Amino acid sequence: MPGVVRVAAAQIEAGQDVTENLAACLRVIDAAAAQRAQLIVLPEFCNHLSWYSSRTQAHELATRPDDDFLTAIAAHARRHRIWVKINVTHAYPGGRTGGTNLLFDPDGRVVGQCDKQTLMGAENDFLEPADTVGPVLDTPLGRLGMYACMEGVINEVARGLALRGAQVLLNSLNSFALDEADLHIPVRAAENKVWVVAANKVGPLLPRDQLPAIAERLGVPPEWLHGAGESQIVAPDGTVVAKAPRTGEHVIVADIQPEAADTKHRPDGTDILATRRPELYGPIAGPPTGRRRAPGDGALPVAVVRGVGRVRDAVLGGARLVVLPELAGSPEALADALGGTGAHAVTTVVRDGVHMGILISKNGIEARQPQLHPSRRAGVAGLAPAGKRIVPIDLAWGRLAIVVGDDALYPETFRLAALEDVDVVAVPYRAQEDWELALGLPERAAENRLNVVVATPLDQAAAILAMSPDFTLWTAWQGPFTGRISTPVRTDVPPGVPLGAATVAPAQAANRMVSRQTDLVDGRPWRLVGALTE
């Protein structure tokens, strides 16, 4: 086993001058080596600004085996006896150009290579997506996997690498989005219990001379179109152990233990990978279909209620959907509390040895959702995971799904809900680790464009996660631009507070285009998710 490994992440500015870009790459490799790093990760597209006049120009400016750019990187790896992960545009025979991850070993050899599977926006105009998955590389530093930027805004690529044994994931970014550092980078570590070393750009991500005009056209300040920096190194529990500033060239280092990623257990002993149910995840590997139903309502008042006695208060206050924690009360008591209203409530019950979510109206139980995955928690331990699929429930305001208890741990559960064109997900839940509510459930909302209502016991925080119309840079924002491109609007319900209310937007679940030509759901690399479904 490798023991302690010192890793580094470097953020640089890369423009249209390839010579200057190479100099920046070599400079940060020198800086990492000076801090005795054994591995350094550089940002995405570090050879050239991601801006081209045509697919032909992109191919002409791309790197090639043994060209001056890659030869210099290899020589620096060899000089410092350091592992170097970079991402570049790379030319292949036949005119194809990839967004390519390359791993150089301390002898300067390329020992790992893979292309980006999911492209972002204009990248589709000049790059080709990968047609094979990236390798998991067994090295003296541990088992390494590589991905880049948009691949980390959805879950499948990082998940696949973790399932194939990666301990350390190396992410190169070219992003102005602040929610990369806040959410999308650290969640990939926590949900897979792996290390993530992520390097982002700084400086303009568009041509400097065109930046003011582009910013004016998009309606955002020019500085928001700079790389967001905040390169970081994240532990398997989601803790950020080193983080760079928002601006400026910078190298961060941290000492990590790759073998810590071999433990996949929650505090109750649940192995979060071994308890997956790949036989249920087949739709994730199916071809894109687009949304097959009309959007739901524009506004839906919802409430988190901890205690049947407050349900009546919530519905009289206007809530049309009330979500309670697991095993919160009898269906009969909840139906009584809903009497005379058109509202619905969600909780769970145990019936015939099965833990199931239930939707209740004034008339009683309207729908049932058996739990999909096994659980070891008190109260539901040992119960059979009898569910076979997500059961979509059509209501007057849109489509609902119930995610039962520990099913919320699994990114695949929410992806299945999104593929059923669900608008709102009710989650009766009990968290065990901080990342689950801080990162996990917000990401489930973000990466699927789902409104998520999470009800936990009174001693825990709960949350209502709503989809905002202020999403992407390609549509006009109703409020000021925040730099967060794919993040839910969060209403927290603190511990000890029995009732929390907010309004969610079912209609916004239909808007999945995170950028031009990039759909968060249909843009998943569905052909390459075999590790998730096998």
Long-range contacts (C-beta under 8 A, 24 or more apart in sequence): 1-258, 1-259, 2-140, 2-141, 2-142, 2-258, 2-259, 3-257, 3-259, 4-255, 4-256, 4-257, 5-38, 5-39, 5-141, 5-142, 5-168, 5-255, 5-256, 5-257, 5-258, 6-35, 6-36, 6-37, 6-38, 6-39, 6-253, 6-254, 6-255, 6-256, 7-37, 7-38, 7-39, 7-40, 7-41, 7-141, 7-168, 7-195, 7-197, 7-233, 7-253, 7-254, 7-256, 8-32, 8-35, 8-37, 8-39, 8-40, 8-41, 8-197, 8-251, 8-252, 8-253, 9-40, 9-41, 9-197, 9-198, 9-199, 9-231, 9-232, 9-233, 9-242, 9-244, 9-251, 9-252, 10-40, 10-41, 10-42, 10-43, 10-199, 10-231, 10-249, 10-250, 10-251, 10-252, 11-43, 11-199, 11-200, 11-201, 11-202, 11-227, 11-229, 11-231, 11-244, 11-248, 11-249, 11-250, 12-42, 12-43, 12-46, 12-201, 12-202, 12-203, 12-249, 13-201, 13-202, 13-203, 13-204, 13-227, 13-249, 14-43, 14-45, 14-46, 14-47, 14-48, 14-49, 14-201, 14-203, 15-49, 15-203, 15-204, 15-207, 15-208, 16-48, 16-49, 16-51, 16-207, 18-47, 18-48, 18-61, 18-69, 21-46, 21-47, 21-48, 22-47, 22-68, 22-69, 22-72, 22-73, 24-249, 25-72, 25-73, 25-86, 26-72, 26-73, 26-76, 27-249, 28-249, 28-251, 29-73, 29-76, 29-77, 29-80, 29-82, 29-84, 30-76, 30-80, 31-251, 32-80, 32-82, 32-251, 32-253, 33-80, 33-82, 35-251, 35-253, 36-253, 37-82, 37-251, 37-253, 38-82, 38-83, 38-141, 39-82, 39-83, 39-84, 39-85, 39-141, 39-170, 39-197, 40-82, 40-83, 40-84, 40-85, 40-251, 41-85, 41-170, 41-171, 41-172, 41-197, 41-198, 41-199, 42-84, 42-85, 42-86, 42-87, 42-172, 42-199, 43-87, 43-172, 43-173, 43-174, 43-199, 43-200, 43-201, 43-227, 43-231, 44-87, 44-99, 44-148, 44-149, 44-172, 44-173, 44-174, 44-201, 45-87, 45-88, 45-89, 45-99, 45-174, 45-201, 46-86, 46-87, 46-88, 46-172, 47-88, 47-89, 48-88, 48-89, 49-204, 49-205, 49-206, 49-207, 50-89, 50-122, 50-123, 50-174, 50-205, 51-122, 51-206, 51-207, 52-125, 52-126, 54-126, 55-95, 55-97, 55-125, 55-126, 57-126, 58-89, 58-97, 58-126, 58-127, 59-91, 59-95, 59-96, 59-97, 59-126, 60-91, 61-89, 62-88, 62-89, 62-90, 62-91, 62-97, 63-88, 63-89, 63-90, 63-91, 63-100, 64-90, 64-91, 70-102, 70-110, 73-102, 73-104, 74-104, 74-108, 74-109, 74-110, 75-108, 77-104, 77-105, 77-106, 77-107, 77-108, 78-106, 78-107, 78-108, 80-106, 81-106, 82-106, 83-139, 83-141, 85-144, 85-146, 85-170, 85-172, 86-172, 87-116, 87-148, 87-172, 89-126, 89-127, 90-115, 96-128, 97-126, 97-127, 97-128, 98-127, 98-128, 98-130, 99-123, 99-127, 99-148, 101-134, 101-146, 101-147, 101-148, 101-170, 101-172, 103-137, 103-144, 103-146, 103-170, 105-139, 111-137, 111-139, 112-137, 112-144, 112-146, 114-146, 116-147, 116-148, 116-149, 116-150, 116-151, 117-147, 117-151, 117-157, 117-525, 117-528, 118-150, 118-151, 118-154, 118-157, 118-518, 118-523, 118-524, 118-525, 119-150, 119-517, 119-518, 120-149, 120-150, 120-153, 120-514, 120-515, 120-518, 121-474, 121-515, 121-516, 121-517, 121-518, 122-515, 122-516, 122-517, 123-150, 124-516, 124-517, 124-518, 129-525, 130-525, 130-528, 131-527, 131-528, 132-528, 133-160, 133-528, 133-530, 133-531, 134-161, 136-161, 136-164, 136-165, 136-166, 141-168, 141-258, 142-167, 142-168, 142-258, 142-259, 142-261, 143-167, 143-168, 143-258, 144-168, 144-169, 144-170, 145-169, 145-170, 146-170, 146-171, 146-172, 147-171, 148-172, 148-173, 148-174, 149-173, 149-174, 149-175, 150-518, 151-525, 152-180, 152-184, 152-185, 152-188, 152-198, 153-180, 153-184, 153-447, 153-486, 153-514, 153-520, 154-447, 154-520, 154-523, 154-524, 155-188, 155-191, 155-411, 155-415, 155-443, 155-447, 156-284, 156-415, 156-524, 156-525, 156-528, 156-529, 156-532, 157-525, 158-188, 158-192, 158-194, 158-196, 159-191, 159-192, 159-411, 159-412, 159-531, 159-532, 160-528, 160-529, 160-530, 160-531, 160-532, 161-194, 161-531, 162-192, 162-193, 162-194, 162-273, 163-273, 163-531, 163-532, 164-531, 166-194, 166-261, 167-194, 167-195, 167-258, 167-259, 167-261, 167-262, 168-194, 168-195, 168-196, 168-197, 168-256, 168-258, 168-261, 169-194, 169-195, 169-196, 169-197, 170-197, 170-198, 171-196, 171-197, 171-198, 171-199, 172-198, 172-199, 173-198, 173-199, 173-200, 173-201, 173-227, 174-200, 174-201, 174-205, 174-227, 175-200, 175-201, 175-205, 175-227, 175-228, 176-205, 176-224, 176-225, 176-226, 176-227, 176-228, 176-483, 177-228, 177-483, 177-484, 177-485, 177-486, 178-228, 178-230, 178-482, 178-483, 178-484, 179-446, 179-483, 179-484, 179-485, 179-486, 179-487, 180-228, 180-230, 181-228, 181-229, 181-230, 181-232, 181-243, 182-484, 182-487, 183-439, 183-442, 183-443, 183-446, 183-487, 184-443, 184-446, 184-486, 185-232, 185-234, 186-232, 186-234, 186-238, 186-239, 186-240, 186-435, 186-439, 187-238, 187-435, 187-439, 187-440, 187-442, 187-443, 188-234, 189-234, 189-235, 189-236, 189-237, 189-238, 190-234, 190-236, 190-237, 190-238, 190-433, 190-435, 190-439, 190-440, 191-272, 191-409, 191-411, 191-435, 191-439, 191-440, 191-443, 192-236, 192-273, 193-236, 193-237, 193-261, 193-263, 193-264, 193-272, 193-273, 194-236, 194-261, 195-233, 195-234, 195-235, 195-236, 195-256, 195-258, 195-260, 195-261, 196-232, 196-233, 196-234, 197-233, 197-234, 198-231, 198-232, 198-233, 198-234, 199-231, 200-227, 200-228, 200-229, 200-230, 200-231, 201-227, 201-228, 201-229, 202-226, 202-227, 202-228, 202-229, 202-246, 202-247, 202-248, 202-249, 202-250, 203-227, 218-473, 219-476, 219-477, 219-481, 220-473, 220-481, 221-481, 224-481, 224-483, 228-483, 235-260, 236-260, 236-261, 236-263, 237-433, 237-434, 237-435, 238-434, 238-435, 238-438, 238-439, 266-409, 266-432, 266-433, 267-432, 267-433, 268-375, 268-376, 268-377, 268-381, 268-432, 269-376, 270-374, 270-375, 270-376, 270-377, 270-406, 270-409, 272-409, 272-410, 275-373, 275-374, 276-373, 276-410, 276-412, 277-372, 277-373, 277-385, 278-532, 278-533, 278-534, 280-372, 280-387, 280-388, 280-389, 280-412, 280-416, 281-412, 281-415, 281-416, 281-532, 281-533, 282-533, 283-416, 283-419, 284-412, 284-415, 284-416, 284-419, 284-524, 284-526, 284-529, 284-532, 284-533, 285-526, 285-527, 285-529, 285-530, 285-532, 285-533, 286-419, 286-526, 287-526, 288-519, 288-521, 288-522, 288-523, 288-526, 289-419, 289-522, 290-522, 291-421, 291-510, 291-512, 292-421, 293-399, 293-421, 294-510, 295-398, 295-423, 295-506, 295-507, 295-508, 295-509, 295-510, 296-397, 296-398, 296-399, 296-423, 296-424, 296-506, 296-507, 296-509, 296-510, 297-397, 297-398, 297-506, 297-507, 298-505, 298-506, 298-507, 299-503, 299-504, 299-505, 300-397, 300-398, 300-424, 300-451, 300-503, 300-504, 300-505, 300-506, 301-501, 301-502, 301-503, 302-424, 302-453, 302-464, 302-501, 302-502, 302-503, 302-504, 303-499, 303-500, 303-501, 303-502, 304-453, 304-454, 304-455, 304-462, 304-463, 304-464, 304-493, 304-499, 304-500, 304-501, 305-345, 305-455, 305-498, 305-499, 306-455, 306-456, 306-457, 306-458, 306-462, 306-497, 306-498, 306-499, 307-458, 307-498, 308-333, 308-334, 308-337, 310-498, 310-499, 311-337, 311-338, 311-345, 312-337, 313-499, 314-343, 314-499, 314-501, 315-341, 315-343, 316-341, 317-501, 318-501, 319-343, 319-501, 320-344, 320-397, 321-345, 321-346, 321-397, 321-400, 321-424, 321-426, 321-453, 322-346, 323-347, 323-426, 323-427, 323-428, 323-453, 323-454, 323-455, 324-428, 324-455, 325-428, 325-429, 325-430, 325-455, 325-456, 325-457, 326-355, 326-379, 326-380, 326-404, 326-405, 326-428, 326-429, 326-430, 327-379, 328-428, 328-455, 331-358, 331-360, 331-364, 331-365, 332-364, 334-360, 335-360, 335-361, 335-362, 335-363, 335-364, 338-362, 342-396, 344-395, 344-400, 346-402, 346-426, 346-428, 346-455, 347-428, 347-455, 348-404, 348-405, 348-428, 350-380, 350-383, 353-383, 353-384, 354-383, 354-384, 354-386, 355-380, 355-383, 355-404, 355-405, 356-386, 356-387, 356-404, 357-402, 357-403, 357-404, 357-426, 357-428, 358-402, 359-393, 359-400, 359-402, 359-426, 366-393, 367-391, 367-393, 367-402, 369-401, 369-402, 369-403, 369-404, 370-404, 371-404, 371-405, 371-406, 371-407, 372-404, 372-407, 372-410, 372-413, 373-406, 373-407, 373-409, 373-410, 373-413, 374-406, 375-405, 375-406, 377-405, 377-406, 377-430, 377-432, 380-405, 380-406, 389-416, 390-416, 390-417, 390-420, 390-422, 392-417, 392-420, 392-421, 392-422, 397-423, 397-506, 398-423, 398-424, 398-506, 398-507, 398-509, 399-423, 399-424, 399-506, 400-424, 400-425, 400-426, 401-425, 401-426, 402-426, 402-427, 402-428, 403-427, 403-429, 404-428, 405-429, 405-430, 408-436, 408-440, 408-441, 408-444, 408-454, 409-436, 409-440, 411-443, 411-444, 411-447, 412-532, 413-444, 414-444, 414-447, 414-448, 414-450, 414-452, 415-448, 415-521, 415-524, 417-448, 417-450, 418-448, 418-449, 418-450, 418-521, 419-521, 421-509, 422-450, 422-509, 423-450, 423-451, 423-506, 423-507, 423-509, 423-510, 424-450, 424-451, 424-452, 424-453, 424-504, 424-506, 424-509, 425-450, 425-451, 425-452, 425-453, 426-453, 426-455, 427-452, 427-453, 427-454, 427-455, 428-455, 429-454, 429-455, 429-456, 430-456, 430-457, 430-460, 431-456, 431-460, 437-461, 437-463, 441-465, 442-487, 442-488, 442-490, 445-488, 446-486, 446-487, 446-488, 447-486, 447-520, 448-520, 448-521, 449-508, 449-509, 449-510, 449-511, 449-512, 449-520, 449-521, 450-509, 451-488, 451-504, 451-505, 451-506, 451-508, 451-509, 452-488, 453-504, 458-495, 458-496, 458-498, 459-495, 459-496, 460-495, 461-492, 461-493, 461-494, 461-495, 462-492, 462-493, 462-500, 463-490, 463-491, 463-492, 463-493, 464-490, 464-491, 464-493, 464-500, 464-501, 464-502, 464-504, 465-489, 465-490, 465-491, 466-490, 466-491, 466-502, 466-503, 466-504, 466-505, 466-508, 467-504, 467-505, 467-508, 467-509, 467-511, 468-505, 468-508, 469-505, 469-508, 469-511, 471-508, 471-511, 471-514, 472-513, 472-514, 472-515, 473-515, 474-513, 474-515, 474-516, 485-514, 486-514, 486-520
